[in-house]
Amino acid sequence: MSTPDQPTPLTPAEAEARRRRLAEVFGDVLPETPDEPRAQGRPDSWYEENRPPHHG
């Protein structure tokens, strides 16, 4: 039995049907690529060093 805190997990077939139904209703609104691709040539350390303070 599921509770509001722990919904019943979907089977792979149910998850696929749900995804298709959402795409049918709302369209394909989200891109398949990351929001902000990283600039070429910058190492990960640059992003860590230049992270704004409010991003932890």
Predicted model as a PDB file, atoms N, CA, C, CB and O in Angstrom, pLDDT in the B-factor column:
MODEL        1                                                                  
ATOM      1  N   MET A   1       0.846  -1.177   0.000  1.00 56.00           N  
ATOM      2  CA  MET A   1       0.000   0.000   0.000  1.00 56.00           C  
ATOM      3  C   MET A   1       0.888   1.235   0.000  1.00 56.00           C  
ATOM      4  CB  MET A   1      -0.961   0.001   1.218  1.00 56.00           C  
ATOM      5  O   MET A   1       1.852   1.302   0.762  1.00 56.00           O  
ATOM      6  N   SER A   2       0.578   2.209  -0.842  1.00 58.00           N  
ATOM      7  CA  SER A   2       1.388   3.421  -0.912  1.00 58.00           C  
ATOM      8  C   SER A   2       0.808   4.504  -0.014  1.00 58.00           C  
ATOM      9  CB  SER A   2       1.482   3.923  -2.358  1.00 58.00           C  
ATOM     10  O   SER A   2      -0.379   4.506   0.312  1.00 58.00           O  
ATOM     11  N   THR A   3       1.673   5.410   0.369  1.00 66.00           N  
ATOM     12  CA  THR A   3       1.261   6.563   1.163  1.00 66.00           C  
ATOM     13  C   THR A   3       1.621   7.815   0.377  1.00 66.00           C  
ATOM     14  CB  THR A   3       1.939   6.563   2.580  1.00 66.00           C  
ATOM     15  O   THR A   3       2.368   7.730  -0.598  1.00 66.00           O  
ATOM     16  N   PRO A   4       1.106   8.981   0.778  1.00 66.00           N  
ATOM     17  CA  PRO A   4       1.472  10.206   0.055  1.00 66.00           C  
ATOM     18  C   PRO A   4       2.978  10.463   0.036  1.00 66.00           C  
ATOM     19  CB  PRO A   4       0.770  11.393   0.674  1.00 66.00           C  
ATOM     20  O   PRO A   4       3.499  11.050  -0.912  1.00 66.00           O  
ATOM     21  N   ASP A   5       3.677  10.023   1.085  1.00 78.00           N  
ATOM     22  CA  ASP A   5       5.121  10.234   1.138  1.00 78.00           C  
ATOM     23  C   ASP A   5       5.881   9.239   0.263  1.00 78.00           C  
ATOM     24  CB  ASP A   5       5.607  10.132   2.571  1.00 78.00           C  
ATOM     25  O   ASP A   5       6.983   9.530  -0.203  1.00 78.00           O  
ATOM     26  N   GLN A   6       5.293   8.074   0.045  1.00 81.00           N  
ATOM     27  CA  GLN A   6       5.970   7.025  -0.723  1.00 81.00           C  
ATOM     28  C   GLN A   6       5.000   6.446  -1.753  1.00 81.00           C  
ATOM     29  CB  GLN A   6       6.509   5.902   0.220  1.00 81.00           C  
ATOM     30  O   GLN A   6       4.333   5.446  -1.491  1.00 81.00           O  
ATOM     31  N   PRO A   7       4.926   7.081  -2.929  1.00 81.00           N  
ATOM     32  CA  PRO A   7       4.021   6.546  -3.951  1.00 81.00           C  
ATOM     33  C   PRO A   7       4.503   5.198  -4.459  1.00 81.00           C  
ATOM     34  CB  PRO A   7       3.891   7.526  -5.117  1.00 81.00           C  
ATOM     35  O   PRO A   7       5.681   4.860  -4.352  1.00 81.00           O  
ATOM     36  N   THR A   8       3.574   4.439  -5.011  1.00 87.00           N  
ATOM     37  CA  THR A   8       3.918   3.140  -5.575  1.00 87.00           C  
ATOM     38  C   THR A   8       4.817   3.344  -6.785  1.00 87.00           C  
ATOM     39  CB  THR A   8       2.643   2.345  -5.962  1.00 87.00           C  
ATOM     40  O   THR A   8       4.471   4.126  -7.671  1.00 87.00           O  
ATOM     41  N   PRO A   9       5.964   2.664  -6.854  1.00 90.00           N  
ATOM     42  CA  PRO A   9       6.854   2.818  -8.004  1.00 90.00           C  
ATOM     43  C   PRO A   9       6.174   2.309  -9.280  1.00 90.00           C  
ATOM     44  CB  PRO A   9       8.183   2.062  -7.764  1.00 90.00           C  
ATOM     45  O   PRO A   9       5.398   1.354  -9.247  1.00 90.00           O  
ATOM     46  N   LEU A  10       6.477   2.960 -10.392  1.00 91.00           N  
ATOM     47  CA  LEU A  10       5.918   2.564 -11.677  1.00 91.00           C  
ATOM     48  C   LEU A  10       6.791   1.489 -12.312  1.00 91.00           C  
ATOM     49  CB  LEU A  10       5.787   3.780 -12.615  1.00 91.00           C  
ATOM     50  O   LEU A  10       8.008   1.464 -12.128  1.00 91.00           O  
ATOM     51  N   THR A  11       6.153   0.614 -13.054  1.00 94.00           N  
ATOM     52  CA  THR A  11       6.914  -0.350 -13.843  1.00 94.00           C  
ATOM     53  C   THR A  11       7.518   0.407 -15.020  1.00 94.00           C  
ATOM     54  CB  THR A  11       6.011  -1.550 -14.330  1.00 94.00           C  
ATOM     55  O   THR A  11       7.052   1.502 -15.335  1.00 94.00           O  
ATOM     56  N   PRO A  12       8.538  -0.138 -15.680  1.00 93.00           N  
ATOM     57  CA  PRO A  12       9.098   0.551 -16.844  1.00 93.00           C  
ATOM     58  C   PRO A  12       8.037   0.845 -17.916  1.00 93.00           C  
ATOM     59  CB  PRO A  12      10.222  -0.285 -17.448  1.00 93.00           C  
ATOM     60  O   PRO A  12       8.067   1.909 -18.535  1.00 93.00           O  
ATOM     61  N   ALA A  13       7.114  -0.076 -18.138  1.00 95.00           N  
ATOM     62  CA  ALA A  13       6.059   0.142 -19.137  1.00 95.00           C  
ATOM     63  C   ALA A  13       5.140   1.289 -18.716  1.00 95.00           C  
ATOM     64  CB  ALA A  13       5.235  -1.149 -19.344  1.00 95.00           C  
ATOM     65  O   ALA A  13       4.740   2.108 -19.543  1.00 95.00           O  
ATOM     66  N   GLU A  14       4.810   1.340 -17.430  1.00 94.00           N  
ATOM     67  CA  GLU A  14       3.956   2.422 -16.934  1.00 94.00           C  
ATOM     68  C   GLU A  14       4.673   3.767 -17.023  1.00 94.00           C  
ATOM     69  CB  GLU A  14       3.527   2.148 -15.483  1.00 94.00           C  
ATOM     70  O   GLU A  14       4.063   4.776 -17.376  1.00 94.00           O  
ATOM     71  N   ALA A  15       5.962   3.780 -16.703  1.00 92.00           N  
ATOM     72  CA  ALA A  15       6.735   5.018 -16.772  1.00 92.00           C  
ATOM     73  C   ALA A  15       6.811   5.526 -18.210  1.00 92.00           C  
ATOM     74  CB  ALA A  15       8.149   4.802 -16.208  1.00 92.00           C  
ATOM     75  O   ALA A  15       6.691   6.727 -18.450  1.00 92.00           O  
ATOM     76  N   GLU A  16       7.010   4.623 -19.161  1.00 91.00           N  
ATOM     77  CA  GLU A  16       7.062   5.005 -20.570  1.00 91.00           C  
ATOM     78  C   GLU A  16       5.713   5.524 -21.044  1.00 91.00           C  
ATOM     79  CB  GLU A  16       7.501   3.820 -21.431  1.00 91.00           C  
ATOM     80  O   GLU A  16       5.662   6.508 -21.782  1.00 91.00           O  
ATOM     81  N   ALA A  17       4.630   4.893 -20.643  1.00 93.00           N  
ATOM     82  CA  ALA A  17       3.294   5.351 -21.015  1.00 93.00           C  
ATOM     83  C   ALA A  17       3.024   6.734 -20.426  1.00 93.00           C  
ATOM     84  CB  ALA A  17       2.224   4.346 -20.539  1.00 93.00           C  
ATOM     85  O   ALA A  17       2.436   7.594 -21.080  1.00 93.00           O  
ATOM     86  N   ARG A  18       3.457   6.932 -19.193  1.00 91.00           N  
ATOM     87  CA  ARG A  18       3.271   8.247 -18.562  1.00 91.00           C  
ATOM     88  C   ARG A  18       4.067   9.313 -19.292  1.00 91.00           C  
ATOM     89  CB  ARG A  18       3.686   8.204 -17.082  1.00 91.00           C  
ATOM     90  O   ARG A  18       3.559  10.407 -19.535  1.00 91.00           O  
ATOM     91  N   ARG A  19       5.324   9.006 -19.649  1.00 87.00           N  
ATOM     92  CA  ARG A  19       6.155   9.968 -20.371  1.00 87.00           C  
ATOM     93  C   ARG A  19       5.526  10.330 -21.711  1.00 87.00           C  
ATOM     94  CB  ARG A  19       7.567   9.406 -20.584  1.00 87.00           C  
ATOM     95  O   ARG A  19       5.491  11.501 -22.090  1.00 87.00           O  
ATOM     96  N   ARG A  20       5.023   9.309 -22.437  1.00 88.00           N  
ATOM     97  CA  ARG A  20       4.386   9.577 -23.731  1.00 88.00           C  
ATOM     98  C   ARG A  20       3.137  10.427 -23.572  1.00 88.00           C  
ATOM     99  CB  ARG A  20       4.033   8.268 -24.431  1.00 88.00           C  
ATOM    100  O   ARG A  20       2.889  11.331 -24.370  1.00 88.00           O  
ATOM    101  N   ARG A  21       2.347  10.137 -22.537  1.00 90.00           N  
ATOM    102  CA  ARG A  21       1.116  10.910 -22.299  1.00 90.00           C  
ATOM    103  C   ARG A  21       1.458  12.365 -21.960  1.00 90.00           C  
ATOM    104  CB  ARG A  21       0.281  10.273 -21.151  1.00 90.00           C  
ATOM    105  O   ARG A  21       0.809  13.280 -22.466  1.00 90.00           O  
ATOM    106  N   LEU A  22       2.441  12.585 -21.133  1.00 88.00           N  
ATOM    107  CA  LEU A  22       2.850  13.955 -20.806  1.00 88.00           C  
ATOM    108  C   LEU A  22       3.352  14.692 -22.043  1.00 88.00           C  
ATOM    109  CB  LEU A  22       3.939  13.943 -19.726  1.00 88.00           C  
ATOM    110  O   LEU A  22       3.043  15.869 -22.230  1.00 88.00           O  
ATOM    111  N   ALA A  23       4.120  14.014 -22.886  1.00 86.00           N  
ATOM    112  CA  ALA A  23       4.610  14.629 -24.116  1.00 86.00           C  
ATOM    113  C   ALA A  23       3.453  14.945 -25.059  1.00 86.00           C  
ATOM    114  CB  ALA A  23       5.625  13.710 -24.811  1.00 86.00           C  
ATOM    115  O   ALA A  23       3.471  15.966 -25.747  1.00 86.00           O  
ATOM    116  N   GLU A  24       2.454  14.079 -25.090  1.00 86.00           N  
ATOM    117  CA  GLU A  24       1.283  14.302 -25.934  1.00 86.00           C  
ATOM    118  C   GLU A  24       0.502  15.529 -25.473  1.00 86.00           C  
ATOM    119  CB  GLU A  24       0.376  13.067 -25.927  1.00 86.00           C  
ATOM    120  O   GLU A  24       0.046  16.327 -26.293  1.00 86.00           O  
ATOM    121  N   VAL A  25       0.353  15.674 -24.166  1.00 89.00           N  
ATOM    122  CA  VAL A  25      -0.426  16.779 -23.616  1.00 89.00           C  
ATOM    123  C   VAL A  25       0.353  18.091 -23.642  1.00 89.00           C  
ATOM    124  CB  VAL A  25      -0.852  16.459 -22.192  1.00 89.00           C  
ATOM    125  O   VAL A  25      -0.176  19.117 -24.071  1.00 89.00           O  
ATOM    126  N   PHE A  26       1.596  18.066 -23.189  1.00 85.00           N  
ATOM    127  CA  PHE A  26       2.363  19.294 -23.021  1.00 85.00           C  
ATOM    128  C   PHE A  26       3.379  19.554 -24.123  1.00 85.00           C  
ATOM    129  CB  PHE A  26       3.062  19.260 -21.719  1.00 85.00           C  
ATOM    130  O   PHE A  26       3.945  20.645 -24.196  1.00 85.00           O  
ATOM    131  N   GLY A  27       3.614  18.590 -24.961  1.00 83.00           N  
ATOM    132  CA  GLY A  27       4.633  18.744 -25.992  1.00 83.00           C  
ATOM    133  C   GLY A  27       6.005  18.437 -25.424  1.00 83.00           C  
ATOM    134  O   GLY A  27       6.160  18.175 -24.232  1.00 83.00           O  
ATOM    135  N   ASP A  28       6.981  18.473 -26.287  1.00 71.00           N  
ATOM    136  CA  ASP A  28       8.357  18.202 -25.874  1.00 71.00           C  
ATOM    137  C   ASP A  28       8.995  19.542 -25.544  1.00 71.00           C  
ATOM    138  CB  ASP A  28       9.167  17.434 -26.994  1.00 71.00           C  
ATOM    139  O   ASP A  28       9.651  20.149 -26.392  1.00 71.00           O  
ATOM    140  N   VAL A  29       8.804  20.008 -24.304  1.00 67.00           N  
ATOM    141  CA  VAL A  29       9.212  21.357 -23.937  1.00 67.00           C  
ATOM    142  C   VAL A  29      10.628  21.438 -23.386  1.00 67.00           C  
ATOM    143  CB  VAL A  29       8.262  21.907 -22.933  1.00 67.00           C  
ATOM    144  O   VAL A  29      11.203  22.525 -23.332  1.00 67.00           O  
ATOM    145  N   LEU A  30      11.196  20.323 -22.979  1.00 65.00           N  
ATOM    146  CA  LEU A  30      12.528  20.363 -22.392  1.00 65.00           C  
ATOM    147  C   LEU A  30      13.559  19.850 -23.380  1.00 65.00           C  
ATOM    148  CB  LEU A  30      12.575  19.542 -21.102  1.00 65.00           C  
ATOM    149  O   LEU A  30      13.350  18.814 -24.011  1.00 65.00           O  
ATOM    150  N   PRO A  31      14.663  20.557 -23.522  1.00 64.00           N  
ATOM    151  CA  PRO A  31      15.703  20.083 -24.436  1.00 64.00           C  
ATOM    152  C   PRO A  31      16.395  18.847 -23.880  1.00 64.00           C  
ATOM    153  CB  PRO A  31      16.732  21.189 -24.698  1.00 64.00           C  
ATOM    154  O   PRO A  31      16.369  18.599 -22.674  1.00 64.00           O  
ATOM    155  N   GLU A  32      16.998  18.094 -24.743  1.00 67.00           N  
ATOM    156  CA  GLU A  32      17.735  16.895 -24.341  1.00 67.00           C  
ATOM    157  C   GLU A  32      19.151  17.238 -23.879  1.00 67.00           C  
ATOM    158  CB  GLU A  32      17.792  15.897 -25.499  1.00 67.00           C  
ATOM    159  O   GLU A  32      19.842  16.381 -23.327  1.00 67.00           O  
ATOM    160  N   THR A  33      19.586  18.471 -24.095  1.00 68.00           N  
ATOM    161  CA  THR A  33      20.940  18.887 -23.742  1.00 68.00           C  
ATOM    162  C   THR A  33      20.935  19.642 -22.415  1.00 68.00           C  
ATOM    163  CB  THR A  33      21.545  19.762 -24.856  1.00 68.00           C  
ATOM    164  O   THR A  33      19.882  20.122 -21.994  1.00 68.00           O  
ATOM    165  N   PRO A  34      22.067  19.759 -21.753  1.00 65.00           N  
ATOM    166  CA  PRO A  34      22.142  20.528 -20.515  1.00 65.00           C  
ATOM    167  C   PRO A  34      21.758  21.986 -20.748  1.00 65.00           C  
ATOM    168  CB  PRO A  34      23.548  20.442 -19.921  1.00 65.00           C  
ATOM    169  O   PRO A  34      21.866  22.491 -21.865  1.00 65.00           O  
ATOM    170  N   ASP A  35      21.313  22.654 -19.700  1.00 64.00           N  
ATOM    171  CA  ASP A  35      20.902  24.048 -19.795  1.00 64.00           C  
ATOM    172  C   ASP A  35      22.023  24.960 -20.266  1.00 64.00           C  
ATOM    173  CB  ASP A  35      20.396  24.522 -18.464  1.00 64.00           C  
ATOM    174  O   ASP A  35      21.837  25.765 -21.179  1.00 64.00           O  
ATOM    175  N   GLU A  36      23.173  24.831 -19.647  1.00 68.00           N  
ATOM    176  CA  GLU A  36      24.293  25.702 -19.970  1.00 68.00           C  
ATOM    177  C   GLU A  36      25.536  24.866 -20.241  1.00 68.00           C  
ATOM    178  CB  GLU A  36      24.553  26.706 -18.830  1.00 68.00           C  
ATOM    179  O   GLU A  36      26.274  24.521 -19.318  1.00 68.00           O  
ATOM    180  N   PRO A  37      25.763  24.546 -21.500  1.00 66.00           N  
ATOM    181  CA  PRO A  37      26.975  23.768 -21.779  1.00 66.00           C  
ATOM    182  C   PRO A  37      28.228  24.544 -21.386  1.00 66.00           C  
ATOM    183  CB  PRO A  37      27.038  23.386 -23.266  1.00 66.00           C  
ATOM    184  O   PRO A  37      28.281  25.766 -21.526  1.00 66.00           O  
ATOM    185  N   ARG A  38      29.202  23.847 -20.909  1.00 67.00           N  
ATOM    186  CA  ARG A  38      30.440  24.511 -20.481  1.00 67.00           C  
ATOM    187  C   ARG A  38      31.231  24.997 -21.680  1.00 67.00           C  
ATOM    188  CB  ARG A  38      31.302  23.563 -19.634  1.00 67.00           C  
ATOM    189  O   ARG A  38      31.253  24.367 -22.737  1.00 67.00           O  
ATOM    190  N   ALA A  39      31.877  26.133 -21.487  1.00 68.00           N  
ATOM    191  CA  ALA A  39      32.707  26.718 -22.546  1.00 68.00           C  
ATOM    192  C   ALA A  39      33.888  25.793 -22.834  1.00 68.00           C  
ATOM    193  CB  ALA A  39      33.208  28.141 -22.141  1.00 68.00           C  
ATOM    194  O   ALA A  39      34.398  25.114 -21.943  1.00 68.00           O  
ATOM    195  N   GLN A  40      34.300  25.783 -24.068  1.00 75.00           N  
ATOM    196  CA  GLN A  40      35.438  24.951 -24.451  1.00 75.00           C  
ATOM    197  C   GLN A  40      36.718  25.492 -23.820  1.00 75.00           C  
ATOM    198  CB  GLN A  40      35.576  24.890 -25.990  1.00 75.00           C  
ATOM    199  O   GLN A  40      36.924  26.704 -23.757  1.00 75.00           O  
ATOM    200  N   GLY A  41      37.553  24.607 -23.367  1.00 80.00           N  
ATOM    201  CA  GLY A  41      38.862  25.005 -22.884  1.00 80.00           C  
ATOM    202  C   GLY A  41      38.936  25.370 -21.411  1.00 80.00           C  
ATOM    203  O   GLY A  41      40.030  25.638 -20.916  1.00 80.00           O  
ATOM    204  N   ARG A  42      37.825  25.392 -20.693  1.00 83.00           N  
ATOM    205  CA  ARG A  42      37.876  25.723 -19.265  1.00 83.00           C  
ATOM    206  C   ARG A  42      37.832  24.435 -18.447  1.00 83.00           C  
ATOM    207  CB  ARG A  42      36.699  26.667 -18.867  1.00 83.00           C  
ATOM    208  O   ARG A  42      36.924  23.622 -18.617  1.00 83.00           O  
ATOM    209  N   PRO A  43      38.795  24.250 -17.574  1.00 87.00           N  
ATOM    210  CA  PRO A  43      38.784  23.040 -16.738  1.00 87.00           C  
ATOM    211  C   PRO A  43      37.730  23.155 -15.634  1.00 87.00           C  
ATOM    212  CB  PRO A  43      40.182  22.796 -16.117  1.00 87.00           C  
ATOM    213  O   PRO A  43      37.283  24.255 -15.308  1.00 87.00           O  
ATOM    214  N   ASP A  44      37.348  22.044 -15.076  1.00 84.00           N  
ATOM    215  CA  ASP A  44      36.363  22.046 -14.000  1.00 84.00           C  
ATOM    216  C   ASP A  44      36.808  22.901 -12.825  1.00 84.00           C  
ATOM    217  CB  ASP A  44      36.098  20.632 -13.532  1.00 84.00           C  
ATOM    218  O   ASP A  44      35.974  23.493 -12.140  1.00 84.00           O  
ATOM    219  N   SER A  45      38.108  22.972 -12.582  1.00 90.00           N  
ATOM    220  CA  SER A  45      38.606  23.757 -11.453  1.00 90.00           C  
ATOM    221  C   SER A  45      38.254  25.234 -11.611  1.00 90.00           C  
ATOM    222  CB  SER A  45      40.123  23.590 -11.316  1.00 90.00           C  
ATOM    223  O   SER A  45      38.041  25.917 -10.610  1.00 90.00           O  
ATOM    224  N   TRP A  46      38.187  25.743 -12.840  1.00 87.00           N  
ATOM    225  CA  TRP A  46      37.820  27.143 -13.066  1.00 87.00           C  
ATOM    226  C   TRP A  46      36.407  27.401 -12.564  1.00 87.00           C  
ATOM    227  CB  TRP A  46      37.932  27.506 -14.563  1.00 87.00           C  
ATOM    228  O   TRP A  46      36.146  28.433 -11.944  1.00 87.00           O  
ATOM    229  N   TYR A  47      35.494  26.472 -12.827  1.00 84.00           N  
ATOM    230  CA  TYR A  47      34.108  26.641 -12.381  1.00 84.00           C  
ATOM    231  C   TYR A  47      34.013  26.573 -10.861  1.00 84.00           C  
ATOM    232  CB  TYR A  47      33.204  25.570 -13.013  1.00 84.00           C  
ATOM    233  O   TYR A  47      33.227  27.302 -10.256  1.00 84.00           O  
ATOM    234  N   GLU A  48      34.802  25.708 -10.243  1.00 89.00           N  
ATOM    235  CA  GLU A  48      34.812  25.626  -8.787  1.00 89.00           C  
ATOM    236  C   GLU A  48      35.354  26.913  -8.166  1.00 89.00           C  
ATOM    237  CB  GLU A  48      35.646  24.426  -8.329  1.00 89.00           C  
ATOM    238  O   GLU A  48      34.805  27.400  -7.178  1.00 89.00           O  
ATOM    239  N   GLU A  49      36.419  27.465  -8.731  1.00 91.00           N  
ATOM    240  CA  GLU A  49      37.034  28.680  -8.198  1.00 91.00           C  
ATOM    241  C   GLU A  49      36.153  29.910  -8.401  1.00 91.00           C  
ATOM    242  CB  GLU A  49      38.385  28.906  -8.849  1.00 91.00           C  
ATOM    243  O   GLU A  49      36.231  30.853  -7.614  1.00 91.00           O  
ATOM    244  N   ASN A  50      35.330  29.921  -9.427  1.00 89.00           N  
ATOM    245  CA  ASN A  50      34.510  31.080  -9.764  1.00 89.00           C  
ATOM    246  C   ASN A  50      33.032  30.905  -9.434  1.00 89.00           C  
ATOM    247  CB  ASN A  50      34.656  31.387 -11.216  1.00 89.00           C  
ATOM    248  O   ASN A  50      32.186  31.636  -9.949  1.00 89.00           O  
ATOM    249  N   ARG A  51      32.726  29.944  -8.584  1.00 90.00           N  
ATOM    250  CA  ARG A  51      31.342  29.715  -8.186  1.00 90.00           C  
ATOM    251  C   ARG A  51      30.880  30.854  -7.280  1.00 90.00           C  
ATOM    252  CB  ARG A  51      31.191  28.344  -7.469  1.00 90.00           C  
ATOM    253  O   ARG A  51      31.607  31.219  -6.356  1.00 90.00           O  
ATOM    254  N   PRO A  52      29.691  31.432  -7.511  1.00 90.00           N  
ATOM    255  CA  PRO A  52      29.192  32.491  -6.645  1.00 90.00           C  
ATOM    256  C   PRO A  52      28.983  31.977  -5.213  1.00 90.00           C  
ATOM    257  CB  PRO A  52      27.879  33.059  -7.205  1.00 90.00           C  
ATOM    258  O   PRO A  52      28.656  30.807  -5.018  1.00 90.00           O  
ATOM    259  N   PRO A  53      29.169  32.838  -4.226  1.00 89.00           N  
ATOM    260  CA  PRO A  53      29.075  32.399  -2.818  1.00 89.00           C  
ATOM    261  C   PRO A  53      27.703  31.801  -2.455  1.00 89.00           C  
ATOM    262  CB  PRO A  53      29.365  33.578  -1.896  1.00 89.00           C  
ATOM    263  O   PRO A  53      27.620  30.918  -1.602  1.00 89.00           O  
ATOM    264  N   HIS A  54      26.651  32.275  -3.090  1.00 87.00           N  
ATOM    265  CA  HIS A  54      25.317  31.772  -2.726  1.00 87.00           C  
ATOM    266  C   HIS A  54      25.033  30.387  -3.309  1.00 87.00           C  
ATOM    267  CB  HIS A  54      24.250  32.749  -3.198  1.00 87.00           C  
ATOM    268  O   HIS A  54      23.958  29.834  -3.075  1.00 87.00           O  
ATOM    269  N   HIS A  55      25.969  29.821  -4.058  1.00 82.00           N  
ATOM    270  CA  HIS A  55      25.797  28.473  -4.598  1.00 82.00           C  
ATOM    271  C   HIS A  55      26.546  27.436  -3.777  1.00 82.00           C  
ATOM    272  CB  HIS A  55      26.266  28.420  -6.041  1.00 82.00           C  
ATOM    273  O   HIS A  55      26.810  26.333  -4.255  1.00 82.00           O  
ATOM    274  N   GLY A  56      26.886  27.784  -2.551  1.00 68.00           N  
ATOM    275  CA  GLY A  56      27.463  26.840  -1.614  1.00 68.00           C  
ATOM    276  C   GLY A  56      28.835  26.487  -1.879  1.00 68.00           C  
ATOM    277  O   GLY A  56      29.421  25.692  -1.144  1.00 68.00           O  
TER     278      GLY A  56                                                      
ENDMDL                                                                          
END                                                                             
